[in-house]
Amino acid sequence: MRALIQRVTKAAVEVEGQVVGSCERGLLILLGVGPEDDEACAERLWHKVRSLRIFEDEAGKINLNPVTANAANLLIISQFTLFADCRSRRPGFT
């Protein structure tokens, strides 16, 4: 499992002009799930994500996890391209 994580103040996904997902202050996660990934892998990743100290505290230091920072909103987007095989000029997605 691979995840690209970004802090956001606001994020949304639109399909043909319609918002199909959104979140306020929190995390945007592009998630790639591989063929060997299972529920245990998902649990480990979730524990890492919720424990990341990537939000500012009152002193402006990056010291708070999403829950402590009241930023537990998530927008998770499936992103199979995180598993692209880029050893040649044409990426493979098998």
C-alpha positions as CSV (number, residue, x, y, z in Angstrom):
1,M,0.0,0.0,0.0
2,R,1.3,3.4,-0.9
3,A,-0.1,6.8,0.1
4,L,0.7,10.3,-0.8
5,I,-0.5,12.6,2.0
6,Q,-1.1,16.3,1.9
7,R,-2.3,18.7,4.5
8,V,-5.2,20.8,3.2
9,T,-7.5,23.6,4.4
10,K,-10.1,22.5,1.9
11,A,-10.2,19.8,-0.9
12,A,-12.8,18.5,-3.3
13,V,-13.1,16.0,-6.1
14,E,-15.4,16.8,-9.1
15,V,-16.6,14.5,-11.8
16,E,-18.3,16.2,-14.7
17,G,-18.9,19.3,-12.7
18,Q,-20.4,17.6,-9.7
19,V,-18.6,17.4,-6.3
20,V,-18.4,13.7,-5.4
21,G,-16.2,14.1,-2.3
22,S,-14.8,16.9,-0.2
23,C,-13.3,17.8,3.2
24,E,-12.4,20.8,5.2
25,R,-9.1,21.2,7.2
26,G,-7.5,17.8,7.3
27,L,-5.7,15.4,5.0
28,L,-5.9,14.6,1.3
29,I,-4.7,11.1,0.7
30,L,-3.9,9.6,-2.7
31,L,-4.0,5.8,-1.9
32,G,-2.6,3.0,-4.1
33,V,-3.5,-0.5,-3.1
34,G,-1.3,-3.3,-4.5
35,P,-2.3,-7.0,-5.2
36,E,-0.5,-8.2,-2.0
37,D,-2.1,-5.7,0.3
38,D,-4.5,-6.9,3.0
39,E,-6.5,-5.6,5.9
40,A,-3.4,-5.8,8.2
41,C,-1.5,-3.5,5.8
42,A,-4.4,-1.0,5.8
43,E,-4.4,-1.0,9.6
44,R,-0.6,-0.3,9.8
45,L,-1.0,2.5,7.3
46,W,-3.9,4.0,9.1
47,H,-2.0,3.9,12.4
48,K,0.9,5.8,10.8
49,V,-1.4,8.4,9.2
50,R,-3.3,9.2,12.4
51,S,0.0,9.4,14.3
52,L,1.8,11.8,11.9
53,R,2.7,15.0,13.7
54,I,2.2,17.3,10.7
55,F,0.0,20.1,12.1
56,E,1.1,23.2,13.9
57,D,0.6,23.7,17.6
58,E,0.0,27.1,19.4
59,A,3.7,27.9,19.1
60,G,3.7,27.4,15.4
61,K,5.8,24.2,15.6
62,I,4.8,21.1,13.5
63,N,4.0,19.0,16.6
64,L,0.4,17.8,16.4
65,N,-1.3,14.8,14.8
66,P,-4.6,15.2,12.9
67,V,-6.7,14.2,15.8
68,T,-5.0,16.4,18.4
69,A,-5.1,19.3,15.9
70,N,-8.9,18.9,15.3
71,A,-8.0,18.2,11.6
72,A,-9.2,14.6,11.4
73,N,-11.2,15.3,8.1
74,L,-10.0,13.0,5.3
75,L,-10.5,12.9,1.6
76,I,-9.1,9.6,0.3
77,I,-8.8,9.1,-3.5
78,S,-7.9,5.8,-5.2
79,Q,-4.7,6.3,-7.2
80,F,-3.4,3.1,-8.9
81,T,-0.7,5.1,-10.7
82,L,1.3,5.1,-7.4
83,F,2.2,1.5,-8.3
84,A,3.3,2.2,-11.9
85,D,6.3,0.3,-13.2
86,C,8.5,3.1,-14.6
87,R,11.6,1.1,-15.6
88,S,10.9,1.9,-19.2
89,R,9.6,4.9,-21.1
90,R,6.1,3.6,-21.0
91,P,4.7,3.1,-17.4
92,G,3.1,-0.3,-16.8
93,F,0.1,-0.7,-14.5
94,T,-0.2,-4.5,-14.2
